[in-house]
């Protein structure tokens, strides 16, 4: 099968690998019908985090059709069209039942397996995969693919930030997750949504998803602008969807006393001063998004065409041109790239 492999920073190749197969009785193998590149894939691409193996299989977002199931899989059968989370989980352990499937005691990070490939092994298939109501029409494919990670992550960020009726929500980060955090905040009933973005195309999509205000300033100037828009208090809810020190500082400082920060950007070299945190009187909640918690609901919204998260894909390429997709996202020529088979 063809699969995307990363050999080092900036070195991405599509090559033939051994086809995925059942390894555990709880596995399923799916034929991937659409794959994509995530902003978090850019961390190793830029050399900001080490590769787990060399070469490393890439990708953790996926939709597809079940090809084969292990002997202990009971809820799926070949031919089922499915969407799964970027973290495999049994969905039955105590942590899963509390709504944190991404931290399941048996969790498997799909990025270690790689789903930018023609076939993918899905561990803990009964707990990880959710069937769609039928075979989706082509226009629904991008949105269902978004549900596998960036939509579910943006949704968790909005929930963690306690976005809701009467709330002002500020969103730090205008990548796919930040943009879909805006969509989620709108769906959750937020009264006002402030998108922090300097890019006209992303600003337009932010407004389409529900942003009411755009702030182009960053750092202290960005915080000052948000406070200016909120009577000097700051936002009730702030989504941090980047993972850098600047983004976390901006998010915390833009949050009013008693407010909530939902952080889902994968943290790189982020530190928080304890005394500063103590006197900020804010709530911090985040981490790897428990996408599985929301999948049924998100699939229903997409299937009924109530939301269109697939709009975050602004570049579609043939699968064999994955390396160009990485370059386009790295150079910010694309927000999110969909790879067609």
Secondary structure, 3 states (H helix, E strand, C coil): CEEEEEEECCEEEEEECCCCCCCCCCCEEEEEEEEEECCCHHHHHCCCCCCCCCCEECCCCCEEEEEEECCCCCCCCCCCEEEECCEECCCCCHHHHCCCHHHCCCCEEHHHCCCCECEEEECCHHHHEEECCCCCCHHHHHHHHHHCCHHHHHHHHHHHCCCCECCEEEEECCCHHHHHHHHHHHHCCECEEEEECCCHHHHHHHHHHCCCEEECCCHHHHHHHHHHHCCCCCEEEEEECCCCHHHHHHHHHCEEEEEEEEECCCCCCCCCCHHHHHHHCCEEEECCCCHHHHHHHHHHHHHCCCCCHHHHCCEEEEHHHHHHHHHHHHCCCCCCEEEEC
